[in-house]
Amino acid sequence: MIKLLKQTTHKVFNRLGYEVKLHRIAEHCSNNTHLAFVHIPKSGGISIDLAMRKQFAIAGQPKLKRTNTIAMSLATFPQSISNLDDVSSFSDHHATQLPGIFAYHLAQNWSYISGHLTTNTQLLNQFAERYHFITVLREPVSRFKSNYIFNKLTNTLPIMAPNNLNSDNLTDEVDKILAHRRGWQMANVTSMCITGRFAKDQHDAQLMQQEFSQNLSRYNVVGFLDDLPSFTSQIKQLTNKQINIGSHNVTASHLEPNQQDVKDTLQSYLNEPHIKKQIEHLCRFESENYLRAKDKYT
């Protein structure tokens, strides 16, 4: 019945010239718990967020959309974007803008807030007493591969790389990105989400590891994608609410028939021994962070 109602609603709005997405939310705010879910890209966040929203989000508290936060960062970016160097510069800029965007919405005292957002020490100092911060981590090498393929298949923004605006020279593009700062950024997304910036270089990444650990310790729930039952148990203990995480394969749902070859080519190439070794090297500081977090939070 609910499925039929959603289909009918979609058709009505489409005929009126609108595209809508319907997801279940809570009928009311059942307690004074304020939750902030930091969705690290390609770490199971879509499925987790949908489950959390069913229990904790109420009307007027939508997920913060990535396209909107990027648009806000573009408004304060002082240069054009025409090559991979520019893309990397914008990504550095965007990372530093996200805590401010996050703080603005945290100040609204929503019962539940989520999105591809970032924290930093100052934000946590200001809001950790008012919100329970939550995130889920994924093993960095597998997260990198999944994120690269997802971006290549679905990203329509020329200001981000890789994107799906062309499918020529797929393996050459992988080589180019892995050798560029853009590859370093993609490998270090998790620490960026927790600290609010990308490390400048390997020395900076080492220094940031302590900041990562300290900031993560301010989170009330740190889950792991390979152990979601433990994560749901922690949420139940924190909120006295049971969440039920389904399976929402975003990459598969966006895959067009003519993109299967792109996906297969990238999956094969990213698993080539020499490419895998490069990815592992780029992810080495994230992997250390991940293993330390595993030891501490499981």
Secondary structure as GFF3:
##gff-version 3
##sequence-region A 1 298
A	DSSP	alpha_helix	2	15	.	.	.	ID=ss1
A	DSSP	beta_strand	35	38	.	.	.	ID=ss2
A	DSSP	alpha_helix	45	56	.	.	.	ID=ss3
A	DSSP	alpha_helix	66	74	.	.	.	ID=ss4
A	DSSP	alpha_helix	84	106	.	.	.	ID=ss5
A	DSSP	beta_strand	112	115	.	.	.	ID=ss6
A	DSSP	alpha_helix	121	127	.	.	.	ID=ss7
A	DSSP	beta_strand	132	137	.	.	.	ID=ss8
A	DSSP	alpha_helix	140	154	.	.	.	ID=ss9
A	DSSP	alpha_helix	170	178	.	.	.	ID=ss10
A	DSSP	alpha_helix	181	187	.	.	.	ID=ss11
A	DSSP	alpha_helix	189	195	.	.	.	ID=ss12
A	DSSP	alpha_helix	202	216	.	.	.	ID=ss13
A	DSSP	beta_strand	221	224	.	.	.	ID=ss14
A	DSSP	three_ten_helix	225	227	.	.	.	ID=ss15
A	DSSP	alpha_helix	228	239	.	.	.	ID=ss16
A	DSSP	alpha_helix	250	254	.	.	.	ID=ss17
A	DSSP	three_ten_helix	257	259	.	.	.	ID=ss18
A	DSSP	alpha_helix	260	270	.	.	.	ID=ss19
A	DSSP	alpha_helix	273	282	.	.	.	ID=ss20
A	DSSP	alpha_helix	284	297	.	.	.	ID=ss21
###
